[in-house]
Amino acid sequence: FPVTISGGTACYDSKSKTWFFSKNYDVKAGEYSKTGIFFYNEESKSETPFPFNSKEYFVAQPFLNNTGDILWFSSDMSGTIGKSDIWFSVKKDGVWTQPVNAGTAVNTFEEDLFPVINGEDLYFSSEGRTGLGGLDVFKISLKDRTTALPTHLGGVVNSNRDDFSLLLKED
């Protein structure tokens, strides 16, 4: 299995020697900058944009699963339930598929951001669920993602401010 390291807006796949990261597009002075996801391959020294980036919406905070075939991210693209949602795209035959919204068990009418996968669990930050204030971190089983309710991680992880961008060890 590849090693995946994430700091909230970047992750690394040791198998493909590729960084997955967010960055703003170059814009003219006075324009609002949208964010996209890019891939940087260390061997070829090449940078490639995620095929679903757009200057019409943001795509950010990538997290690659341990098998390297599912890219989780945040976006406000068409089909978003709230202000921003958690999405994923599956890599099939070397091509990223049309993104899929993680659904209403995960996403709310507010901000849902910073997906992190650890084993069979999805961790994410949400502003639209009852918490301690601002963005709070929640966890939901990927197996029960369409039917279960996320678990709030409590005051050990969350505060009355924005809480996001976990760095987890597999164990």
C-alpha positions as CSV (number, residue, x, y, z in Angstrom):
1,F,0.0,0.0,0.0
2,P,1.2,3.5,-0.7
3,V,1.8,5.9,2.2
4,T,-0.6,8.8,2.2
5,I,0.4,11.9,4.1
6,S,-2.0,14.8,4.4
7,G,-1.8,18.2,5.9
8,G,-5.4,19.3,5.0
9,T,-4.6,20.7,1.6
10,A,-2.0,18.4,0.4
11,C,-1.3,14.6,0.4
12,Y,1.4,12.3,-1.0
13,D,1.1,9.0,-2.7
14,S,4.5,7.1,-2.2
15,K,3.5,4.4,-4.7
16,S,3.1,6.9,-7.6
17,K,5.5,9.4,-6.1
18,T,2.8,12.1,-6.6
19,W,1.8,15.1,-4.5
20,F,-1.9,16.0,-4.5
21,F,-2.4,19.7,-3.5
22,S,-4.6,22.7,-3.7
23,K,-3.5,26.0,-5.1
24,N,-5.1,29.2,-6.4
25,Y,-5.3,29.9,-10.1
26,D,-3.4,32.9,-11.4
27,V,-5.7,35.8,-11.6
28,K,-5.6,39.5,-12.6
29,A,-5.5,42.1,-9.9
30,G,-8.9,42.7,-8.3
31,E,-10.3,39.3,-9.4
32,Y,-11.4,36.6,-7.0
33,S,-9.1,33.6,-7.1
34,K,-10.6,30.1,-7.3
35,T,-8.7,27.1,-6.0
36,G,-8.0,23.8,-7.9
37,I,-6.4,20.5,-7.1
38,F,-3.1,19.7,-8.9
39,F,-0.9,16.6,-9.1
40,Y,2.9,16.9,-9.0
41,N,4.8,13.8,-10.0
42,E,8.3,13.7,-8.5
43,E,9.8,11.4,-11.2
44,S,8.6,13.3,-14.3
45,K,8.7,16.7,-12.5
46,S,5.4,17.5,-14.1
47,E,2.3,19.2,-12.7
48,T,-1.2,18.2,-13.9
49,P,-4.5,19.7,-13.0
50,F,-7.4,17.6,-11.7
51,P,-9.7,17.3,-14.7
52,F,-12.7,18.7,-12.7
53,N,-11.1,22.0,-11.7
54,S,-12.9,25.1,-12.8
55,K,-12.6,28.8,-12.5
56,E,-16.4,28.8,-11.8
57,Y,-16.1,27.0,-8.4
58,F,-13.4,25.8,-6.0
59,V,-12.0,22.3,-5.7
60,A,-9.7,21.9,-2.8
61,Q,-8.4,19.9,0.2
62,P,-7.5,16.6,-1.6
63,F,-7.1,13.4,0.3
64,L,-6.2,10.2,-1.4
65,N,-7.2,6.8,0.0
66,N,-4.6,4.2,0.9
67,T,-5.1,2.2,-2.4
68,G,-4.6,5.4,-4.4
69,D,-7.8,5.0,-6.4
70,I,-10.2,7.4,-4.6
71,L,-9.6,11.1,-4.3
72,W,-11.7,12.8,-1.6
73,F,-12.0,16.6,-1.7
74,S,-14.2,19.7,-1.0
75,S,-16.0,21.8,-3.5
76,D,-18.9,24.1,-4.2
77,M,-19.4,22.7,-7.7
78,S,-22.8,22.2,-9.3
79,G,-24.7,19.6,-7.3
80,T,-23.5,20.8,-3.9
81,I,-26.1,20.6,-1.2
82,G,-24.8,23.5,0.9
83,K,-22.1,26.2,0.7
84,S,-19.5,23.5,0.1
85,D,-19.6,19.7,0.2
86,I,-17.4,16.6,0.5
87,W,-16.9,14.9,-2.9
88,F,-14.9,11.9,-4.3
89,S,-13.7,10.7,-7.6
90,V,-12.6,7.2,-8.4
91,K,-9.6,6.5,-10.7
92,K,-10.4,3.8,-13.3
93,D,-8.0,2.7,-15.9
94,G,-5.8,5.8,-15.1
95,V,-8.7,8.3,-15.5
96,W,-10.6,10.1,-12.7
97,T,-14.3,9.6,-12.9
98,Q,-17.0,12.3,-12.6
99,P,-17.1,13.4,-9.0
100,V,-19.7,12.0,-6.7
101,N,-21.3,14.0,-3.8
102,A,-20.8,12.2,-0.5
103,G,-24.5,12.7,0.2
104,T,-26.7,14.1,3.0
105,A,-25.4,11.9,5.7
106,V,-22.1,13.8,5.4
107,N,-23.0,17.1,3.8
108,T,-25.2,19.9,5.2
109,F,-26.6,23.3,4.0
110,E,-23.4,24.9,5.4
111,E,-19.7,24.4,4.9
112,D,-18.4,20.7,4.9
113,L,-14.7,20.6,4.3
114,F,-11.3,18.9,4.9
115,P,-12.0,15.2,4.2
116,V,-9.5,12.7,5.7
117,I,-9.8,8.9,5.4
118,N,-8.4,6.6,8.1
119,G,-9.2,2.9,7.5
120,E,-12.9,2.6,7.0
121,D,-13.7,6.0,8.4
122,L,-14.2,9.5,6.9
123,Y,-13.3,12.4,9.1
124,F,-14.4,15.9,8.0
125,S,-15.2,19.3,9.3
126,S,-18.7,20.7,9.3
127,E,-20.3,24.0,10.1
128,G,-23.8,22.7,9.6
129,R,-24.1,20.2,12.5
130,T,-24.5,20.8,16.2
131,G,-21.0,21.3,17.7
132,L,-18.9,23.5,19.9
133,G,-18.7,26.4,17.4
134,G,-17.4,27.1,13.9
135,L,-16.2,24.1,12.0
136,D,-16.1,21.0,14.1
137,V,-14.6,17.6,13.3
138,F,-16.9,14.6,12.7
139,K,-16.4,11.0,11.8
140,I,-18.6,8.6,9.8
141,S,-18.0,5.0,8.7
142,L,-17.6,4.8,4.9
143,K,-19.6,1.6,5.0
144,D,-22.6,3.4,6.6
145,R,-21.9,6.8,4.8
146,T,-25.4,6.9,3.2
147,T,-27.5,5.9,6.3
148,A,-25.6,6.7,9.5
149,L,-25.2,10.0,11.3
150,P,-21.7,11.3,11.8
151,T,-20.2,11.3,15.3
152,H,-19.0,14.5,16.8
153,L,-15.4,14.0,18.2
154,G,-16.1,16.1,21.3
155,G,-14.0,18.6,23.2
156,V,-10.8,16.7,23.0
157,V,-10.6,17.5,19.2
158,N,-13.0,20.4,18.9
159,S,-13.1,23.9,20.3
160,N,-15.4,26.9,20.0
161,R,-13.4,28.0,16.9
162,D,-12.8,26.3,13.5
163,D,-11.3,22.8,13.8
164,F,-10.1,21.0,10.7
165,S,-7.2,19.3,8.8
166,L,-6.4,16.2,10.8
167,L,-3.2,14.3,10.5
168,L,-3.9,10.7,11.5
169,K,-1.8,7.6,11.7
170,E,-3.3,4.4,10.3
171,D,-3.4,2.8,13.7
